[in-house]
């Protein structure tokens, strides 16, 4: 608490509203005002964020402020600019942050970079530990009685990365323009006509796209001519970049870093010159393992989930597990793995933390050997078999208990839909560590929002009973 600021436990949160912010603020206030949960969250944050840091330097942010702003960003699916605005001008948020002044002064003001840097201190490992505490809070709020065995549902969906639709010839253009941009900033000669190079290459790239997409007579000849011109210019640039890399990188750290970047984009340029040549000139079919779907986010995968629209998605597959209270108890980002390769690992983690009554998955996770092992851990395993079933398997899947839990499995689809509204439709953050943090923050924000909605419902019910009694 700070002198001259409204205490967090005295911040009034409206109960009769459907705004997502109020539900999140209610859950955060509940955690802050209950020492058992408050202490656990602060211990985890302190161990990660404050460990080894001296209490000197510029004025920063408290652990609580970092935690709250991270949750607000994902709960409302905000950009950092919008989060910066709300942190300075949203009175309800500032009250829960503990910086709402009791007089008419402006109080503490946040800088954009301050928010960006401090929220970035959180990582996936820390958020997993925090989520375990949040799930415990949720179980206390929802159950109110003795612990109950969990009925779990597991499914997967794609979190898209912030990339354009990739083709080998537009990725060649991306590689070329980055080489030109970086080389133009280095202390070397010969790059005075950078803009002319970019205009020429972009025009040739568009000519390839137009020839490939169009029809008409002699299409193959027109495509070949356009690709030959494009590759000729790209190879000339590649030779120019290769010569630039032979020069000394300079003494400054910035110039050395740019030389490293230039070398990476030069490799991408070589790769995509080769791919365009093999596919459009020589007519080869490029193996999937050789393809890159973004030169900026090379870990992006092409994923087909069997949907009609969109038929393919670019990002990472995320496997989530929810319980009967619709809380997300576990998540895992798949690294070029199919769903059925992850089932045992997920169940193994969960059985160490919770008492599990049932686990349901869809056919994408189906593996009969895994099912036999899971049944030794979990009383009820709902795993429909792929393909043709034997008579005994038909009888098992027609049993009332199996059908009841299988029908309830669809609830995880609505949980996934809400997760996408918590920011997990498309991740705007760059680099893989930022992507994993983004996913972790979305899961914790989703769980806090669920808990907050239940707390608000209980408040409204309590007020209604009080009115009836009066």
C-alpha positions in Angstrom: 0.0 0.0 0.0 1.1 3.6 -0.7 0.1 6.7 1.2 -2.5 8.8 -0.6 -3.8 5.8 -2.7 -7.0 3.9 -2.4 -6.3 0.5 -0.7 -6.8 -2.4 -3.1 -9.3 -4.2 -0.9 -11.5 -1.0 -0.8 -11.8 -0.6 -4.6 -15.5 -1.0 -5.5 -16.1 -3.4 -8.4 -19.5 -3.2 -10.0 -21.4 -6.5 -9.9 -24.2 -5.8 -12.4 -22.1 -5.7 -15.6 -20.9 -8.1 -18.2 -17.7 -6.3 -18.9 -14.7 -8.6 -19.0 -12.6 -6.1 -17.1 -14.8 -6.3 -14.0 -14.6 -10.1 -13.8 -10.8 -10.0 -14.0 -10.6 -7.3 -11.4 -12.8 -9.2 -9.0 -10.6 -12.3 -9.3 -7.4 -10.3 -8.8 -8.9 -8.4 -5.8 -9.9 -11.8 -4.3 -6.4 -13.2 -4.6 -4.8 -10.0 -3.2 -7.1 -9.9 -0.1 -6.7 -13.6 0.8 -3.2 -14.1 2.4 -3.0 -17.8 1.5 -3.1 -17.1 -2.2 -1.5 -13.7 -2.1 1.6 -15.1 -0.5 1.9 -18.0 -2.9 1.7 -15.7 -6.0 4.2 -13.2 -4.5 6.7 -15.9 -3.6 6.7 -17.2 -7.1 7.0 -13.7 -8.6 9.7 -12.7 -6.2 11.8 -15.9 -6.9 11.7 -15.3 -10.7 11.6 -11.5 -11.1 13.4 -10.1 -8.1 16.1 -12.7 -7.5 19.6 -11.3 -7.7 18.4 -7.7 -8.4 19.6 -4.8 -6.3 17.1 -2.2 -5.1 18.8 0.6 -7.1 18.3 2.3 -10.4 15.3 3.9 -12.0 11.8 3.7 -10.5 10.2 0.5 -11.8 7.1 -1.5 -11.0 6.0 -3.7 -8.1 5.5 -7.4 -8.6 1.8 -6.9 -8.3 1.7 -4.3 -11.0 3.6 -6.6 -13.4 1.3 -9.5 -12.7 -1.9 -7.4 -13.1 -0.9 -5.7 -16.3 0.1 -9.0 -17.9 -3.3 -10.5 -17.1 -5.2 -7.4 -18.3 -3.4 -7.4 -21.7 -4.5 -11.0 -22.5 -7.9 -11.0 -20.9 -9.0 -8.0 -23.0 -6.7 -9.0 -26.0 -5.0 -5.6 -26.0 -1.9 -4.2 -27.7 0.8 -2.7 -25.6 -0.3 0.8 -26.7 -3.9 0.1 -25.5 -2.5 -1.4 -22.2 -0.4 1.7 -21.7 -3.4 3.9 -22.1 -5.6 1.9 -19.7 -2.8 1.7 -17.1 -2.7 5.5 -16.9 -6.4 6.4 -17.4 -8.7 3.5 -16.3 -9.6 4.1 -12.7 -10.8 0.6 -11.9 -7.5 -0.9 -13.2 -5.5 1.8 -11.4 -7.4 0.9 -8.2 -6.5 -2.8 -8.4 -2.9 -1.8 -9.3 -2.8 0.2 -6.1 -1.9 3.5 -7.7 -5.3 5.3 -7.7 -4.8 8.6 -5.7 -7.4 9.7 -3.1 -6.9 13.4 -4.0 -7.3 15.0 -7.4 -3.7 14.4 -8.5 -2.8 12.2 -11.5 -0.8 9.7 -9.4 1.7 7.4 -10.8 2.1 7.5 -14.6 3.5 4.5 -16.5 5.9 4.7 -19.5 5.2 2.5 -22.5 8.7 0.9 -22.4 8.4 0.4 -18.6 5.3 -1.8 -19.1 6.8 -3.6 -22.1 10.0 -4.5 -20.4 8.5 -5.5 -17.0 5.7 -7.7 -18.4 8.4 -9.4 -20.5 10.1 -10.6 -17.3 7.4 -13.3 -16.9 8.1 -16.6 -18.7 6.3 -19.9 -19.4 7.8 -21.8 -16.4 6.7 -19.1 -14.0 3.2 -18.9 -15.5 2.7 -22.6 -15.2 3.4 -22.4 -11.5 1.1 -19.4 -11.1 -1.6 -21.2 -13.1 -1.5 -24.1 -10.6 -2.2 -21.6 -7.8 -5.0 -19.9 -9.8 -6.6 -23.3 -10.4 -6.5 -24.0 -6.7 -8.2 -20.7 -6.1 -10.8 -21.6 -8.7 -11.5 -24.9 -7.1 -12.0 -23.3 -3.7 -14.4 -20.7 -5.2 -16.4 -23.2 -7.3 -16.6 -26.2 -4.9 -16.7 -24.7 -1.4 -16.7 -28.2 0.0 -14.4 -31.3 0.1 -12.1 -31.8 -2.8 -13.8 -33.5 -5.8 -12.0 -35.8 -8.4 -11.7 -33.9 -11.7 -13.4 -34.8 -14.9 -10.9 -33.6 -17.6 -11.3 -32.9 -21.3 -8.3 -32.5 -23.7 -8.3 -31.0 -27.2 -6.0 -29.0 -29.5 -6.3 -26.0 -31.7 -3.9 -23.7 -33.6 -2.5 -20.5 -32.3 -1.6 -18.6 -35.4 1.7 -16.6 -35.6 1.8 -13.1 -37.1 2.9 -14.1 -40.6 1.6 -13.4 -44.1 0.6 -16.3 -46.4 3.9 -17.8 -47.5 5.0 -18.8 -51.0 8.6 -19.4 -52.0 8.7 -16.4 -54.3 7.4 -13.9 -51.7 9.7 -15.4 -49.0 12.5 -14.8 -51.5 11.4 -11.1 -51.7 11.3 -10.9 -47.9 14.9 -12.3 -47.7 16.1 -9.9 -50.4 14.6 -6.7 -48.9 16.0 -7.6 -45.4 19.5 -8.0 -47.0 19.1 -4.7 -48.7 17.9 -2.9 -45.6 20.6 -4.3 -43.3 23.5 -3.8 -45.8 22.4 -0.2 -46.3 23.0 0.5 -42.5 26.5 -1.0 -42.5 29.7 1.0 -42.9 30.4 -0.4 -46.4 30.2 1.1 -49.8 28.1 0.1 -52.9 24.6 0.3 -51.4 23.6 3.8 -52.5 20.8 2.5 -54.8 19.1 0.4 -52.2 15.6 1.8 -53.0 16.1 1.1 -56.7 17.0 -2.5 -55.9 13.9 -3.0 -53.8 11.5 -1.5 -56.3 13.0 -3.7 -59.1 12.8 -6.9 -57.1 9.3 -6.2 -55.8 8.1 -5.5 -59.3 9.6 -8.8 -60.5 8.1 -10.7 -57.6 4.6 -9.3 -58.4 5.1 -10.3 -62.1 5.8 -13.9 -61.0 2.6 -13.9 -58.8 0.5 -12.5 -61.6 1.8 -15.0 -64.2 1.3 -17.9 -61.9 -2.2 -16.9 -60.8 -3.5 -16.1 -64.3 -4.5 -18.3 -67.2 -4.5 -18.0 -71.0 -2.3 -19.3 -73.7 1.4 -20.0 -73.2 1.1 -19.7 -69.4 4.1 -21.9 -68.8 6.3 -19.8 -71.0 5.2 -16.6 -69.4 5.7 -18.0 -65.9 9.2 -19.2 -66.9 10.2 -15.9 -68.3 9.0 -14.0 -65.2 10.8 -16.4 -62.9 14.0 -16.2 -64.9 14.0 -12.4 -64.7 13.3 -12.6 -61.0 15.9 -15.2 -60.2 18.5 -13.3 -62.3 18.0 -10.2 -60.3 18.0 -12.1 -57.0 21.3 -13.9 -57.9 22.9 -10.6 -58.7 21.9 -9.3 -55.3 23.1 -12.5 -53.7 26.6 -12.0 -55.2 26.6 -8.4 -54.0 25.6 -9.5 -50.4 28.2 -12.2 -50.4 30.9 -9.6 -51.2 29.6 -7.4 -48.4 30.0 -10.2 -45.9 33.7 -10.5 -46.8 34.3 -7.0 -45.5 35.2 -6.3 -41.9 32.1 -6.0 -39.7 33.4 -2.8 -37.9 34.2 -2.3 -34.3 30.9 -1.4 -32.8 28.6 -4.1 -31.2 25.7 -2.8 -33.3 27.6 -3.3 -36.6 28.6 -6.8 -35.5 25.0 -7.7 -34.7 23.9 -6.4 -38.1 26.6 -8.6 -39.8 25.1 -11.6 -38.0 21.6 -10.7 -39.2 22.9 -10.1 -42.7 24.5 -13.6 -42.8 21.2 -15.1 -41.7 19.1 -13.4 -44.3 21.7 -14.2 -46.9 21.3 -17.9 -46.1 17.5 -17.4 -46.5 18.1 -15.7 -49.8 20.1 -18.6 -51.1 17.6 -21.1 -49.8 14.6 -19.5 -51.6 16.5 -18.9 -54.8 17.1 -22.6 -54.8 13.4 -23.5 -53.9 11.9 -21.1 -56.6 14.3 -22.5 -59.2 13.5 -26.1 -58.4 9.7 -25.7 -58.2 8.9 -23.2 -61.0 11.8 -23.9 -63.5 12.6 -27.5 -63.0 9.1 -28.6 -61.9 10.1 -30.5 -58.8 7.8 -31.1 -55.8 9.5 -29.6 -52.7 9.5 -31.9 -49.7 7.6 -30.5 -46.7 10.7 -30.8 -44.5 12.6 -28.3 -46.7 10.0 -25.6 -46.6 10.1 -22.5 -44.4 6.9 -20.7 -43.7 8.4 -17.4 -42.4 11.9 -16.1 -42.5 11.1 -14.0 -39.4 9.5 -16.8 -37.4 11.1 -19.9 -38.8 9.5 -22.1 -36.1 6.1 -21.5 -37.6 4.4 -24.7 -38.8 1.8 -25.4 -41.5 -1.0 -27.3 -39.8 -4.0 -29.0 -41.3 -6.9 -29.6 -38.8 -9.3 -31.1 -41.3 -11.4 -27.9 -41.4 -13.0 -26.5 -44.6 -12.3 -22.9 -43.7 -9.5 -22.3 -43.1 -8.1 -25.5 -44.6 -4.6 -24.7 -43.4 -3.3 -22.5 -40.6 0.2 -21.2 -39.9 1.3 -21.2 -36.2 1.7 -23.8 -33.5 -0.7 -26.5 -32.2 -1.7 -25.9 -28.6 -3.2 -28.8 -26.5 -5.3 -27.7 -23.5 -7.0 -29.6 -20.8 -10.1 -28.2 -18.9 -12.0 -29.6 -15.9 -15.7 -29.7 -15.1 -15.5 -26.1 -13.8 -14.1 -25.0 -17.2 -10.7 -24.1 -15.7 -7.6 -24.8 -17.8 -5.5 -27.1 -15.7 -2.8 -27.8 -18.3 -1.5 -26.8 -21.7 1.3 -27.8 -24.0 2.6 -26.3 -27.2 3.3 -29.2 -29.7 6.7 -29.1 -31.4 5.9 -30.8 -34.8 4.0 -33.6 -32.8 0.7 -35.1 -33.6 -2.0 -35.2 -30.9 -1.7 -38.9 -30.1 2.0 -38.4 -29.3 1.2 -36.1 -26.4 -1.6 -37.9 -24.5 0.6 -39.9 -22.0 2.8 -36.9 -21.2 -0.3 -34.7 -20.4 -1.9 -37.4 -18.3 1.4 -38.1 -16.5 1.7 -34.4 -15.4 -1.9 -34.2 -14.3 -2.0 -37.3 -12.2 0.9 -35.9 -10.1 -1.2 -32.8 -9.3 -4.8 -33.9 -9.1 -7.2 -36.7 -8.3 -8.7 -37.6 -11.7 -12.0 -39.4 -12.2 -12.1 -39.3 -16.0 -10.2 -38.0 -19.1 -11.9 -37.6 -22.5 -10.2 -36.9 -25.8 -11.3 -37.0 -29.4 -10.2 -39.4 -32.2 -7.2 -37.4 -33.0 -5.6 -38.5 -29.7 -6.6 -42.1 -30.2 -4.0 -44.8 -29.5 -5.1 -48.2 -28.1 -1.7 -48.8 -26.4 -1.9 -45.4 -24.7 -5.4 -46.1 -23.7 -4.5 -49.3 -21.9 -1.8 -47.5 -19.9 -4.1 -44.6 -19.1 -6.8 -47.0 -17.8 -4.3 -48.1 -15.1 -4.1 -44.5 -13.9 -7.6 -43.1 -14.4 -10.9 -44.9 -13.7 -12.7 -43.6 -16.9 -10.8 -43.0 -20.1 -13.0 -41.8 -23.0 -10.9 -42.3 -26.2 -13.0 -43.2 -29.3 -11.2 -45.5 -31.6 -10.1 -44.5 -35.1 -11.3 -46.6 -38.0 -13.2 -49.9 -37.8 -14.3 -51.1 -34.3 -14.7 -54.7 -33.1 -18.0 -55.8 -31.5 -16.6 -55.5 -28.0 -15.4 -51.9 -28.8 -18.8 -51.0 -30.1 -20.4 -52.2 -27.0 -17.9 -50.3 -24.8 -18.5 -47.1 -26.7 -22.3 -47.6 -26.6 -22.3 -47.9 -22.8 -24.3 -45.0 -21.0 -21.3 -43.9 -18.9 -19.1 -43.7 -22.0 -21.7 -41.8 -24.1 -22.4 -39.3 -21.3 -18.8 -38.3 -20.9 -18.2 -38.3 -24.6 -21.2 -35.9 -25.0 -19.8 -33.7 -22.3 -16.4 -33.5 -24.1 -17.8 -30.9 -26.5 -17.6 -28.4 -23.6 -13.9 -28.0 -24.2 -14.7 -26.6 -27.7 -16.5 -23.6 -26.0 -13.5 -23.2 -23.7 -11.2 -23.0 -26.7 -13.5 -20.5 -28.3 -13.2 -18.3 -25.2 -9.5 -18.7 -25.1 -9.3 -17.4 -28.7 -11.2 -14.3 -27.4 -8.5 -14.0 -24.6 -5.9 -13.5 -27.4 -5.1 -17.0 -28.6 -6.5 -16.6 -32.1 -3.3 -14.9 -33.4 -0.2 -14.1 -31.4 1.3 -10.7 -32.4 4.5 -11.2 -30.3 7.8 -12.1 -32.1 10.3 -14.8 -31.1 9.5 -18.2 -29.6 10.0 -17.3 -25.9 7.6 -14.4 -26.4 5.1 -16.7 -28.1 5.2 -19.2 -25.2 4.8 -16.4 -22.6 1.8 -15.0 -24.6 0.2 -18.4 -24.4 0.8 -18.8 -20.7 -0.6 -15.3 -20.0 -3.7 -16.1 -22.0 -4.3 -19.3 -20.0 -3.9 -17.6 -16.6 -6.1 -14.6 -17.7 -8.8 -17.0 -18.9 -8.8 -18.8 -15.6 -8.9 -15.5 -13.6 -11.8 -14.3 -15.8 -13.7 -17.5 -15.1 -13.1 -17.2 -11.3 -14.1 -13.5 -11.4 -17.4 -14.3 -13.2 -18.2 -16.9 -10.5 -17.4 -14.5 -7.7 -19.6 -11.8 -9.2 -22.4 -14.3 -9.6 -22.1 -15.2 -5.9 -22.1 -11.5 -5.0 -25.3 -10.9 -6.9 -27.0 -14.0 -5.4 -26.0 -12.9 -1.9 -27.4 -9.3 -2.5 -30.6 -10.8 -3.8 -31.0 -13.0 -0.7 -30.3 -9.9 1.5 -33.0 -8.0 -0.4 -35.6 -10.8 0.0 -34.8 -11.1 3.7 -35.3 -7.4 4.2 
